[in-house]
Amino acid sequence: MVIIITVYHKKETDFSHNGLAVLDECNSCKLLQQLNGTYELSLFYPLHSNKVQYLQNFNIIKADGQLFRIYHVSKNSKRQILSVNARHIFYDLAFSFIEDIRPTNLNCQQALDMVLGEIGMTLLWLLTLCYSFGALIEIIGGSSENMGMM
């Protein structure tokens, strides 16, 4: 099975195209997913490629149908390799802080739009983030095990 790996600009919202580049020269690309733990991607890319210009912090990598945000890039000049680490895009929510807002006299959609607007997200973006991590209704509804997720 061939997995296409693509890189996108950090502010991209449409991932149905090939983004900035298709990363077709990877020396290695590994996904690490631990149950109730990390979900990360690490890849090694040749420094001589002109596509390394797109492998920079905060850009987004799509691999195996999932999105990952680059958080660490390092060059190894001796081996002529660029090392890239990225976390699943879901972890973007970890840095989203909402001060005290109280959606009142609103229907469910309006209240959700208000909350998501506070962190600069749309419902489509939230669905993309939550796709791999559980049922959206549990995340929005707040079961006792995941009350702190939003």
C-alpha positions in Angstrom: 0.0 0.0 0.0 1.4 3.4 -1.0 0.8 6.2 1.4 0.9 9.7 0.0 2.5 12.2 2.3 1.8 15.9 1.7 2.7 19.2 3.4 0.4 22.2 3.8 0.8 25.8 4.9 0.2 26.2 8.6 -3.1 28.1 8.0 -4.5 25.7 5.4 -8.1 24.6 5.9 -8.7 22.6 2.7 -6.8 19.3 2.6 -8.4 17.9 -0.5 -5.4 18.9 -2.7 -1.7 18.2 -2.6 -0.8 21.3 -0.6 2.6 22.9 -0.9 4.3 19.6 -2.0 4.0 15.8 -2.1 6.8 14.4 0.1 7.8 11.6 -2.2 11.5 11.4 -1.2 11.1 10.4 2.4 13.9 8.2 3.8 11.6 7.2 6.6 8.1 8.1 7.9 6.7 6.6 11.1 3.5 7.0 12.9 3.4 6.5 16.7 0.0 6.0 18.2 -0.4 5.0 21.8 -3.8 4.2 23.3 -4.9 7.2 25.3 -1.5 8.7 24.6 0.5 10.3 21.9 -0.2 10.3 18.2 2.9 11.6 16.4 4.7 11.4 13.1 8.4 11.4 12.6 10.1 11.5 9.2 13.5 11.9 7.7 13.9 13.9 4.4 17.0 14.5 2.3 18.5 18.0 2.7 19.2 18.3 -1.0 15.5 18.3 -1.9 13.9 21.6 -2.7 10.9 20.5 -0.7 12.6 20.8 2.7 11.7 24.5 2.5 8.2 23.5 3.4 9.1 21.4 6.3 9.0 24.1 9.0 7.5 24.5 12.4 3.7 24.8 12.5 3.1 23.6 8.9 0.8 20.6 8.5 1.7 17.2 7.2 -1.0 14.8 5.9 -0.2 11.1 6.1 -2.4 8.1 6.1 -5.4 10.4 5.9 -4.5 12.1 9.2 -3.2 15.7 9.8 -0.1 16.4 11.9 1.3 19.8 13.0 5.1 20.1 12.8 6.6 21.0 16.2 10.3 20.2 15.7 12.7 20.3 12.8 16.4 19.6 12.9 19.2 19.3 10.3 21.9 16.7 10.4 24.4 18.1 7.9 26.7 15.1 8.3 24.0 12.6 7.2 22.4 15.2 4.9 19.0 14.5 6.5 16.2 16.7 7.9 14.4 15.2 10.9 10.8 16.3 11.4 8.5 15.6 14.3 4.8 16.4 14.3 1.8 15.9 16.6 -1.7 15.0 15.5 -3.6 18.2 14.7 -6.0 17.3 17.5 -3.4 18.6 20.0 -3.9 22.1 18.7 -6.9 22.1 21.1 -4.5 21.8 24.0 -3.4 25.4 23.5 -6.9 26.8 23.1 -8.1 28.7 26.2 -11.6 30.0 26.6 -12.2 32.6 29.3 -15.6 32.7 31.1 -18.2 32.8 28.3 -21.8 31.8 28.9 -23.9 31.2 25.9 -27.4 32.0 27.0 -30.7 32.4 25.0 -29.0 30.5 22.1 -29.9 27.3 20.3 -27.3 24.5 20.3 -25.7 25.5 17.0 -25.4 29.2 18.0 -23.8 28.2 21.4 -21.3 25.8 19.7 -20.5 28.5 17.1 -19.9 31.0 19.9 -17.5 28.6 21.8 -15.6 27.6 18.7 -15.4 31.3 17.6 -13.6 32.0 20.9 -10.8 29.7 19.8 -10.9 30.6 16.2 -12.4 27.3 14.9 -15.3 26.2 12.8 -17.4 23.1 13.3 -15.8 21.5 10.2 -12.3 22.1 11.7 -13.4 20.6 15.0 -14.8 17.5 13.2 -11.4 17.1 11.5 -9.6 17.4 14.8 -11.8 15.0 16.6 -12.2 12.3 13.9 -9.6 9.9 15.3 -10.1 10.6 19.0 -13.7 9.5 19.7 -17.3 10.2 19.1 -18.0 13.8 18.6 -21.2 13.6 20.6 -19.2 12.4 23.6 -16.7 15.3 23.2 -19.3 17.9 22.8 -21.7 16.4 25.3 -19.0 15.9 27.8 -19.0 12.4 29.3 -17.4 12.1 32.7 -14.2 10.7 31.1 -13.6 13.6 28.7 -15.1 16.7 30.2 -11.9 18.5 29.9 -11.4 18.0 26.2 -13.1 21.2 25.1 
